[in-house]
Amino acid sequence: MLEILKAILLGIVEGITEWLPISSTGHMILVEEFVEFKATNEFMEMFRVVIQLGAILAVVLLYFHKLNPFSPKKTKQEKMDTMSIWYKVVIGVIPAGVFGFLFDDWFDEHFYNYIMVAVMLIVYGVLFIMIENRNKGRQPKIASFNGLTYRTALLIGMIQILALVPGTSRSGVTILGAILLGTSRHIAAEYSFFLSIPIMFGASALKLIKFGFDFESIEIAVLITGMVVAFVVSLIAIKFLLAYIKKNDFKAFGWYRIGLGILVLGYFIISK
């Protein structure tokens, strides 16, 4: 029962932090410092991927109609526009997909530590504040997916490579890059969501192939619980973010990242 409660807690953390630009890794490091599973490192690695899978299923559900090019409710032009979104997602995924496949384990091995995570939290927190101050009063050049060119999609995808460094936040760096390139906050957030679909499904598939399905019943229960909780909480977090940015900028998330980075750094310095 205790392991199930831990899975619920981690599912909540994943569901919130995967979509808000505040770094799921930074939060997981802190939470896992206090909440430890009685499990192997291999199982925990699998668990992190499975709850991410739950989170990504929330995007699929929320945007199923928008991303479905075969919907009978869409006109021919709307179906073409939907396919255009998918083409831009594919273009944006290629850089991070290639680099992730080649170097993901290397980045985790060399950079997955509290110092790097804390520094990235603070650095990108500062960047959010600086970029929002720079853009104050400016009108975005790209306010729809039709206005998002393939060149811009590729540039955002190249910027997303930076998310391989733990603590950066995949959604955070994608949103920052998109805003820098002239998109509205809404398009930046939605494009970040869409890019996550093939990336996270791909990562989940690789882990499943690597570890297989040979788990005990309690482990299966923990995996399913974490995935379901992450799915439900993700639905809430995504809707919150889209509603929030209609009237607000991302500076609050920047300040939060700075505070969390200082907290992570301070905690581990004191505890060492």
N, C-alpha and C positions, 0 to 999 in steps of 0.2 A: 504493500500500500504506500509506503514511504517513497519508493522509487517512482510510483505513478504520480505522486504529488510533485516530485522533482521534475518529472517530464512535463507536467502542466505548467510549472513555473518557467522552464526553459522555452516551452512552446509560446508562452505569452511574450517573453523577451524577444524571441525570434520574430513573431508576428508583428510586433511594433517596430523593431529596429531594422528589419530588412527593407522597409519601404520609406521610412523617414530617413533623411540624409545624416544619420548620427552614428553610423558604424555598428553593425551587429557584432563584429568581432570584439570591439572594445567592451561592449556590454557582456558578451559571453565570457570574456576573460574574468571580469569582475564577479559575475554570478557563479561561474564554475569554481572560483576560489573559495566560495562559501558553501556551494551545493555540489557535492561530489557523488557521482554514481558508483555503486559497487560493480564496476564493469571494467573491461579491458580498454586500452587505448583504441583498439580497432573498432570496438562497438561504439565508443563515443564519437569516433570519426564518422561512422555510419549514421549515428543518431543525428548529428549536425546536418548531414545531407538530407535525411528523411524529413526533418522539420522544415528545411528549405523547400522541399518538394511540396509540403502542405501549403507553404506560403505562396508558391507560384501558382498552385491550383486556384487560389483566390483571384489572381489576375485573370486566369482563363475564364473563370465563371463571370466576373464582373464585365469583362470585355468580349465575351463570346460572340455577341451579335456584331459588334464593331469590327472584330477581327475575322469574322466568318465570310469569306468571299463567295460562298455558295448559298447564302441565305435567300430563300424565295421572296422574302419581303424587300429585297434590295433591287433597285433598278440596274440596268446594264452599266451605267456610269458609276453608280455606287459600288458595284462589284469590282470595277476597274480601279477605283480609288482604294478599295480595301487591298487589292493585290499590290498596288503601289506602296502601301504601308508595309506589307510583308517584304517587298523587295528592299525597302530602306532598312528594315530590321536585319535582313540577311547581310546587307552591306555593312551595317554597323556592328554586327556580331563577329565578322571575319577576323579583324585585328586581335581582339581580346581572346577569341576562340583559339587562334593559332598560338599566340603567346601563352595563353593559359595551359594549353595542352603540352607545350614544350617546357614551360618554366614554373608552373604552379607549385609543384613540390619543392623546387629550389627556392622559390620566394618564401614559402612557409618555413623551410628549414633554416634559412638565413635571417628572416625578418620577423618571424612570429615570436615576438617577445614584448613584454610590457612597455619597454622604453620606446620601441618603434611605434607601437600602437598608440601610446600616449602622445608622442610627437606628431603623428599623422592626424590625430584627433584635433590637436591644437592648431596645426598648420592650416588644415582645411577649414577649421572654424574661422580663423582669421580671414582666409580667402573668401568665404561666404559673405562676411561683413564688408570686406573691401569691394567686392564685385557688386553687391547690392547698393552700396553707397555710390559707386561709379555709375550705375544704371539708373539712379534716382531721377525721375522725370523723363527718362528716355522711353520711347515707344519701341517695342520689339519689332524687328523686321519680319520675323516668321511667326505667324499667329495661327497657322493651320498646317496639317500634314501635307497638303498640296503645295504649300510654300517651302517645305523642307526638301532641299535638293539632295541628290545622291552624293554630291561632293560634301555637303554639310554632314550628311549621315555618316559618311566614311570618316570625316574628321572627328566627329563625336565618338565613333567606335575606336579610333586611335587614342583618344584621350582616355577612354575607358580602360585601356591597358594599365593605367596607373593604379586601378583598383586591385591589382595583384598584390600590392603592398598592403599587408594587414593594417587595419585601422583607418584606411582611406575611406571606405564605404563606396560600394559599387554604385548605388543610387546617387550618393553625394557627388562623386566625381563626374558622373554622367550628366547630372543636372547642372553642375557648374560649367562643364564644357559646353552644353547646349545653350545656356544663357549667354556665355561669352561669345558664342557664334551668332547670337541675335534671336534666339527663339523666345517665346513667351514662357513664363513659369509653368503654365498648364501643359504646353506641348513638351517642355523639357521633362516634366514629371511623367507624363504618359509615355513618351518615347523611352524613358528609363525603365518603366514597367514592361514595355513590349520587348525591349532588348533582353530582359531577364528571362523570358520564357525559354528560348533555345539554349541560353547559357546554363541555366539552372537545371533544365531537363537533361542536358548533356552531362553535367557534373554528376547528377544523380545516377544516370545510366552507367557512367564509368565506375562509380563506387559500388553499385549493385553487382556489376561484373567482377569487380575486384574481391568483394567480400561474400557474394552469394547470398543465400537465404537460410543458411544453417544457424538458426537462433533458437534459444529456449523459449518456452511459452511466456515467461515473465518479460523477456527481452522483446518479444513481438508485441506484447501489451504496451510496453513503454514506448516503442517506436510508433505504434498506431495512435496512442494518446498524444504524444508530442506533435505528430503530423496534424491531427484533427484540431488541436488547440491552436497551432500556428495558422491553420487555414481560417478558422473563425476570427481570430484576432486580426489577421491580415485584412480581412474584409472591412473591419472597422477602421484599421489604420489607414488604408488606402482612401476610403471615403473621407476620413478626417483630413488627410493631407490635401486632397483636391478641393475640399470646401475651405480649408484654411488659406490656401494660396490665392483664392479669388479676391481676398481683401488684405492679405498680408504678404510680406516678403520672407526671405529665408534667413534673415539676420538672427532671429530668435534661436534657430537651430545652430547657427554659428557660435553664439554665446554659450549654448548648451554644450557643444563639442569642446570648447575651450575649458569650461568648468569640469567636464568629465575627464578630459585629458590630464588636467592638474590633479584631479582626485585619484586617477589610476597611478600616475607617477608618484604622488605623495604616499599612497597606501603601500605600494611595493617597496619604496625606499625605506619607509618606517619598519615594515615587516621583515626586511632582509636582515 
